[in-house]
Amino acid sequence: MRGALRAAAAAVLLAAGTVTAATAPPAHAAGPAPAAASDPTRTPASPAYTVTLASDATGTVWNGHESVTFTNASATPLTEVYLRLWDNAHGDCPGTTPITVTGVTGGTAGDLTVDCTALEVTLPAPLGRGGSATVGFDLGITVPSGADRFGHDGAFAFLGNALPVLALRDAAGWHLDPYTDNGEAFYSSAADFSVTLDHPSKLLVPATGTSVDTPGAAGRTVTRATASQVRDFAWAAGPFSEVSGTSPGGVKVDVYAVSGIGTADSSRMLSTAESAIDAHAARFGAYPYGEVDAVLDNDFWFGGMEYPGFVLDLVDPTALTHELAHQWWYGIVGDDEYNSPWLDEAFADYATDLALGRSGNGCWNDVSWAAPDERITDSMAYWDAHPYRYSTVVYGYGKCALHDLRRLLGDTAMSRLLRDYARSHWYGVSTTAEFKAAAQAVAGTDLTSFWTAHRIAG
């Protein structure tokens, strides 16, 4: 996945670590678009999620409660918020959905829209700038069969994007883009999560954040995970094997593997993770989350998928290096993944090349644009319509453009640009226009022709 889930055949991915679906993903019913806001401020802001869930004996069914407290950072009042129930894209809308939200408090729930992945909650009264509110609800999760970012492979369950999170509103209005299986559509604020997971003791539960296990009822364990300034929360559950270590830079690394993956492969991936997390930190700023979990399953149909402090991966060092780069490019430095996927995928693949000592020489061999208006900066709407072009252009041509920018600016200036850019967008959101402006500020020449030649618009 990419980072994103799925990009297009690993063979064409160069250093990416993503695989593509065999066919284009199905169309999604988006419903009427909400009215745009005039204020460009991103809101709701400073969300804090509190979640308590208990699983069945298999770790594939979870039930409990979730609440989120948030503020309105915008001058435009909030009259409603939207919960994104991303994993309902895996269900049968409007029939059976794997994510159920009931008993909403703090507002009035509307109907599910956007292929059952968005739920409007009307607030009791308009929330002005600086005001805070809390929305709570009962939550049910049923993990479908399949080795996927949300799915279970036999006894091993993977719960990516399973927790509902708040949609963002900005100058474009509410971002209610459809789910995409070809990449990602996620766009959220950095948030705090406090998640309590009650599960059978026979199941290990790697998760985003820092976890503490305590005894629960007979035969059960309570895992309490906390994470600060993360854009999502993911976990897995199963009888994993585990190897652990600490990078030279002090980051705790845990590698969990499904049955069939031996200790040698797990240890090799542990070494890769320890090296990669420090390499990325040296270039873009210290890793802020303390630890990272890597969950391995060679049945995944994609190369890898990242979440804050938590990645899913094949036994593939290049893919793991790529997913760990996403801890910075989308995790720490966020972006609108549906409308600007290059801002995390191309940057993560460029970071992967640097970590693996690849110079990008020969990047543009056999380059071929599929259409006169095809661009590196196209949205997932374009890539879902042209799925076999996604990894070639966004990952491949995207990282090649960044290598070219490095050659134009010089290694030192490019390194400083990315480190400073990450620092200035730490826990914030990157846009193409802001990155272009930052690059222009350190360049000794007008970059207009560079962006045009590399088909980077915005």
DOPA-359794 format. One line per 8 residues: their letters; for each residue x, y, z of C-alpha. Coordinates in nm, 2 decimals, padded with zeros to 4 digits. Layout:
<nodes>
a = X Y Z  ...
</nodes>
This chain:
<nodes>
mrgalraa = 00.00 00.00 00.00  00.18 00.26 00.02  00.20 00.34 00.19  -00.10 00.34 00.03  -00.23 00.03 -00.01  -00.20 -00.08 -00.33  -00.03 00.07 -00.60  00.04 -00.13 -00.90
aaavllaa = 00.25 -00.42 -00.97  00.55 -00.46 -00.74  00.76 -00.53 -01.05  00.71 -00.17 -01.17  00.73 -00.02 -00.83  01.10 00.02 -00.83  01.15 00.09 -00.47  00.79 00.14 -00.37
gtvtaata = 00.65 -00.16 -00.19  00.29 -00.16 -00.32  00.09 -00.39 -00.54  -00.21 -00.31 -00.76  -00.55 -00.47 -00.80  -00.60 -00.69 -01.10  -00.89 -00.47 -01.21  -01.00 -00.11 -01.16
ppahaagp = -01.18 -00.06 -00.82  -01.56 -00.03 -00.84  -01.72 00.30 -00.85  -01.84 00.45 -00.53  -02.16 00.65 -00.47  -02.05 00.98 -00.33  -02.38 01.15 -00.28  -02.43 01.53 -00.30
apaaasdp = -02.12 01.73 -00.20  -02.16 01.94 00.11  -02.14 02.32 00.06  -01.79 02.46 00.07  -01.67 02.67 00.36  -01.53 03.01 00.29  -01.26 02.98 00.57  -00.96 02.79 00.46
trtpaspa = -00.88 02.68 00.82  -00.88 02.31 00.86  -01.13 02.20 01.12  -01.23 02.01 01.34  -00.90 02.06 01.52  -00.72 01.89 01.80  -00.93 01.57 01.81  -00.88 01.34 02.11
ytvtlasd = -01.03 00.99 02.08  -01.11 00.76 02.36  -01.19 00.40 02.27  -01.28 00.09 02.47  -01.34 -00.23 02.28  -01.36 -00.60 02.37  -01.31 -00.88 02.12  -01.45 -01.23 02.07
atgtvwng = -01.24 -01.54 02.10  -01.09 -01.49 01.75  -01.00 -01.12 01.76  -01.22 -01.06 01.45  -01.52 -00.91 01.62  -01.49 -00.61 01.85  -01.76 -00.42 02.03  -01.75 -00.12 02.26
hesvtftn = -01.76 00.26 02.27  -01.57 00.55 02.11  -01.58 00.92 02.17  -01.40 01.22 02.02  -01.36 01.56 02.16  -01.26 01.84 01.92  -01.25 02.22 01.87  -01.35 02.44 01.59
asatplte = -01.05 02.63 01.47  -01.24 02.81 01.19  -01.42 03.14 01.19  -01.70 02.96 01.02  -01.92 02.78 01.28  -01.94 02.41 01.27  -02.30 02.30 01.25  -02.21 01.93 01.18
vylrlwdn = -01.92 01.69 01.17  -01.87 01.38 00.97  -01.73 01.05 01.08  -01.54 00.85 00.82  -01.62 00.48 00.85  -01.36 00.38 00.59  -01.38 00.01 00.62  -01.75 00.00 00.53
ahgdcpgt = -01.61 00.01 00.17  -01.54 -00.36 00.24  -01.90 -00.43 00.31  -02.23 -00.45 00.12  -02.37 -00.10 00.13  -02.65 -00.04 00.23  -02.68 -00.40 00.34  -02.42 -00.55 00.57
tpitvtgv = -02.15 -00.32 00.68  -01.85 -00.43 00.89  -01.84 -00.10 01.09  -02.16 -00.01 01.28  -02.21 00.31 01.47  -02.52 00.33 01.70  -02.63 00.53 02.00  -02.48 00.86 01.90
tggtagdl = -02.45 01.12 02.17  -02.35 01.49 02.14  -02.53 01.52 01.81  -02.79 01.37 01.58  -02.68 01.10 01.34  -02.79 01.13 00.98  -02.78 00.86 00.71  -02.47 00.68 00.59
tvdctale = -02.34 00.83 00.26  -02.04 00.79 00.03  -02.09 00.42 00.00  -02.16 00.40 00.37  -01.82 00.55 00.46  -01.94 00.88 00.59  -02.19 00.96 00.87  -02.30 01.31 00.93
vtlpaplg = -02.36 01.41 01.29  -02.55 01.74 01.33  -02.44 01.93 01.64  -02.70 02.06 01.89  -02.60 02.42 01.82  -02.34 02.59 01.59  -01.99 02.56 01.74  -01.80 02.89 01.70
rggsatvg = -01.43 02.94 01.68  -01.25 02.81 01.98  -01.55 02.61 02.10  -01.52 02.24 02.18  -01.76 01.95 02.17  -01.77 01.58 02.22  -01.94 01.31 02.01  -01.97 00.96 02.13
fdlgitvp = -02.12 00.63 02.00  -02.13 00.26 02.04  -01.90 00.09 01.79  -01.91 -00.26 01.63  -01.64 -00.40 01.41  -01.65 -00.73 01.22  -01.33 -00.81 01.03  -01.39 -00.97 00.69
sgadrfgh = -01.19 -01.26 00.56  -00.89 -01.18 00.35  -00.52 -01.08 00.40  -00.58 -00.70 00.37  -00.53 -00.38 00.56  -00.87 -00.46 00.70  -00.92 -00.83 00.70  -00.82 -01.15 00.86
dgafaflg = -00.58 -01.42 00.73  -00.69 -01.73 00.92  -00.62 -01.66 01.29  -00.46 -01.32 01.22  -00.67 -01.01 01.21  -00.56 -00.67 01.07  -00.76 -00.36 01.17  -00.64 -00.07 00.96
nalpvlal = -00.88 00.22 00.94  -01.13 00.04 01.16  -01.18 00.33 01.40  -01.41 00.61 01.28  -01.23 00.94 01.25  -01.34 01.29 01.19  -01.35 01.43 00.83  -01.18 01.76 00.77
rdaagwhl = -01.34 02.08 00.64  -01.13 02.35 00.47  -01.17 02.61 00.19  -01.29 02.33 -00.04  -01.56 02.23 00.20  -01.60 01.89 00.37  -01.36 01.63 00.24  -01.58 01.33 00.18
dpytdnge = -01.39 01.16 -00.10  -01.47 00.80 -00.18  -01.26 00.51 -00.05  -01.00 00.38 -00.29  -00.86 00.03 -00.30  -00.59 00.14 -00.55  -00.43 00.39 -00.30  -00.56 00.60 -00.01
afyssaad = -00.82 00.86 00.04  -00.73 00.94 00.40  -00.70 01.30 00.52  -00.71 01.38 00.89  -00.57 01.60 01.16  -00.30 01.48 01.40  -00.49 01.36 01.71  -00.45 01.19 02.04
fsvtldhp = -00.58 00.84 02.10  -00.64 00.64 02.41  -00.75 00.29 02.32  -00.83 00.00 02.55  -00.85 -00.34 02.38  -00.98 -00.64 02.59  -00.89 -00.96 02.42  -00.80 -01.33 02.48
skllvpat = -00.45 -01.36 02.63  -00.35 -01.61 02.35  -00.37 -01.32 02.10  -00.09 -01.06 02.07  -00.22 -00.72 01.99  00.04 -00.49 01.82  -00.09 -00.14 01.79  -00.02 00.22 01.72
gtsvdtpg = 00.13 00.40 02.01  00.27 00.27 02.33  00.09 -00.03 02.49  00.07 -00.16 02.84  -00.08 -00.51 02.91  -00.26 -00.59 03.23  -00.46 -00.90 03.33  -00.83 -00.90 03.25
aagrtvtr = -01.10 -01.15 03.32  -01.00 -01.52 03.32  -00.80 -01.60 03.01  -00.81 -01.24 02.89  -00.56 -00.94 02.87  -00.64 -00.57 02.86  -00.40 -00.38 02.62  -00.41 00.00 02.68
atasqvrd = -00.25 00.19 02.39  -00.19 00.56 02.39  -00.06 00.77 02.10  -00.02 01.15 02.07  -00.03 01.35 01.75  -00.11 01.06 01.51  -00.36 01.07 01.22  -00.50 00.73 01.27
fawaagpf = -00.49 00.42 01.49  -00.45 00.06 01.38  -00.39 -00.27 01.54  -00.37 -00.64 01.47  -00.47 -00.95 01.67  -00.34 -01.30 01.65  -00.10 -01.57 01.78  00.19 -01.39 01.62
sevsgtsp = 00.56 -01.47 01.68  00.76 -01.17 01.79  01.11 -01.04 01.78  01.21 -00.71 01.93  01.50 -00.47 01.93  01.60 -00.11 01.96  01.76 00.10 01.69  02.09 00.28 01.75
ggvkvdvy = 01.89 00.60 01.77  01.68 00.46 02.05  01.35 00.36 01.87  01.19 00.05 02.00  01.11 -00.19 01.72  00.88 -00.49 01.74  00.83 -00.73 01.45  00.53 -00.96 01.46
avsgigta = 00.49 -01.25 01.21  00.21 -01.48 01.11  00.27 -01.86 01.11  00.49 -01.97 00.82  00.74 -01.68 00.85  01.05 -01.79 01.03  01.27 -01.63 01.29  01.54 -01.56 01.03
dssrmlst = 01.31 -01.36 00.81  01.16 -01.17 01.11  01.51 -01.09 01.24  01.62 -00.97 00.89  01.32 -00.74 00.89  01.39 -00.62 01.24  01.74 -00.52 01.13  01.59 -00.34 00.83
aesaidah = 01.35 -00.15 01.04  01.61 -00.05 01.29  01.83 00.09 01.01  01.55 00.25 00.82  01.39 00.43 01.11  01.72 00.59 01.20  01.81 00.68 00.84  01.48 00.86 00.79
aarfgayp = 01.51 01.03 01.12  01.85 01.16 01.03  01.72 01.32 00.72  01.38 01.45 00.82  01.38 01.49 01.20  01.37 01.27 01.50  01.10 01.00 01.51  00.86 01.13 01.77
ygevdavl = 00.66 00.82 01.86  00.91 00.61 02.05  00.83 00.27 01.90  00.71 00.11 01.58  00.55 -00.23 01.52  00.59 -00.41 01.19  00.34 -00.69 01.12  00.45 -00.95 00.85
dndfwfgg = 00.23 -01.17 00.63  00.34 -01.29 00.29  -00.02 -01.34 00.19  -00.08 -00.96 00.17  -00.17 -00.88 -00.20  00.01 -00.55 -00.16  00.37 -00.47 -00.07  00.30 -00.29 00.25
meypgfvl = 00.07 -00.04 00.43  00.16 00.22 00.69  -00.01 00.36 00.99  00.13 00.57 01.27  00.38 00.36 01.45  00.24 00.05 01.29  00.30 -00.11 00.94  00.18 -00.41 00.76
dlvdptal = 00.43 -00.57 00.52  00.55 -00.86 00.32  00.90 -01.00 00.40  01.05 -00.73 00.18  01.32 -00.49 00.31  01.26 -00.24 00.04  00.89 -00.23 00.10  00.94 -00.20 00.48
thelahqw = 01.19 00.09 00.43  00.92 00.26 00.21  00.64 00.21 00.47  00.86 00.34 00.75  00.93 00.66 00.54  00.56 00.72 00.55  00.60 00.78 00.93  00.72 01.12 00.81
wygivgdd = 00.55 01.15 00.47  00.18 01.14 00.56  00.22 01.05 00.93  00.41 01.35 01.06  00.38 01.57 00.75  00.02 01.50 00.65  -00.15 01.56 00.31  -00.48 01.51 00.13
eynspwld = -00.41 01.16 00.01  -00.71 01.15 -00.23  -00.63 01.47 -00.41  -00.25 01.48 -00.38  -00.12 01.13 -00.34  00.22 01.22 -00.48  00.30 01.42 -00.16  00.34 01.11 00.04
eafadyat = 00.40 00.83 -00.21  00.67 01.00 -00.42  00.83 01.15 -00.11  00.83 00.81 00.07  00.98 00.64 -00.24  01.25 00.91 -00.27  01.33 00.86 00.10  01.35 00.49 00.04
dlalgrsg = 01.61 00.54 -00.24  01.82 00.77 -00.01  01.80 00.52 00.28  01.91 00.24 00.04  02.19 00.44 -00.12  02.01 00.47 -00.46  02.09 00.78 -00.66  01.80 00.77 -00.90
ngcwndvs = 02.03 00.74 -01.20  01.84 00.61 -01.51  01.51 00.72 -01.35  01.37 00.84 -01.67  01.46 00.54 -01.89  01.17 00.44 -02.10  00.95 00.71 -01.97  00.61 00.72 -02.14
waapderi = 00.32 00.95 -02.05  -00.02 00.79 -02.12  -00.19 01.12 -02.21  -00.09 01.48 -02.28  -00.26 01.59 -01.96  -00.13 01.31 -01.73  00.05 01.46 -01.43  00.24 01.33 -01.13
tdsmaywd = 00.01 01.55 -00.93  -00.32 01.39 -01.05  -00.57 01.28 -00.79  -00.69 00.94 -00.70  -01.00 01.00 -00.92  -00.76 00.99 -01.22  -00.56 00.70 -01.09  -00.87 00.49 -01.01
ahpyryst = -00.97 00.54 -01.37  -00.62 00.45 -01.48  -00.50 00.21 -01.21  -00.20 00.07 -01.40  -00.05 00.41 -01.43  -00.07 00.49 -01.06  00.26 00.34 -00.93  00.45 00.41 -01.25
vvygygkc = 00.37 00.78 -01.24  00.32 00.87 -00.87  00.59 00.65 -00.72  00.83 00.61 -01.01  00.81 00.94 -01.20  00.74 01.12 -00.87  01.05 01.01 -00.70  01.25 01.07 -01.02
alhdlrrl = 01.13 01.43 -01.02  01.26 01.47 -00.67  01.59 01.32 -00.77  01.61 01.57 -01.05  01.52 01.85 -00.81  01.81 01.73 -00.59  02.05 01.74 -00.88  01.93 02.09 -00.97
lgdtamsr = 01.95 02.23 -00.62  02.25 02.03 -00.50  02.26 01.75 -00.24  02.31 01.99 00.06  02.04 02.23 -00.04  01.79 01.95 -00.11  01.86 01.78 00.22  01.81 02.11 00.40
llrdyars = 01.49 02.18 00.20  01.33 01.85 00.30  01.44 01.87 00.67  01.32 02.23 00.70  01.00 02.16 00.52  00.92 01.86 00.74  01.00 02.08 01.05  00.77 02.36 00.93
hwygvstt = 00.49 02.11 00.86  00.54 01.89 01.16  00.20 01.74 01.26  00.05 01.97 00.99  -00.05 01.93 00.63  00.16 01.97 00.31  00.03 02.10 -00.02  00.19 02.10 -00.36
aefkaaaq = 00.18 02.48 -00.37  00.36 02.50 -00.03  00.63 02.25 -00.14  00.69 02.43 -00.46  00.72 02.76 -00.28  00.96 02.61 -00.03  01.18 02.47 -00.32  01.17 02.80 -00.50
avagtdlt = 01.29 02.98 -00.19  01.62 02.79 -00.19  01.67 02.76 -00.56  01.91 02.99 -00.75  01.68 03.00 -01.06  01.32 03.02 -01.15  01.17 02.67 -01.11  00.86 02.73 -01.33
sfwtahri = 01.00 02.54 -01.62  01.11 02.25 -01.39  00.76 02.20 -01.26  00.61 02.22 -01.61  00.86 01.97 -01.75  00.80 01.73 -01.47  00.42 01.77 -01.48  00.39 01.89 -01.13
ag = 00.09 02.12 -01.11  -00.07 02.30 -00.83
</nodes>
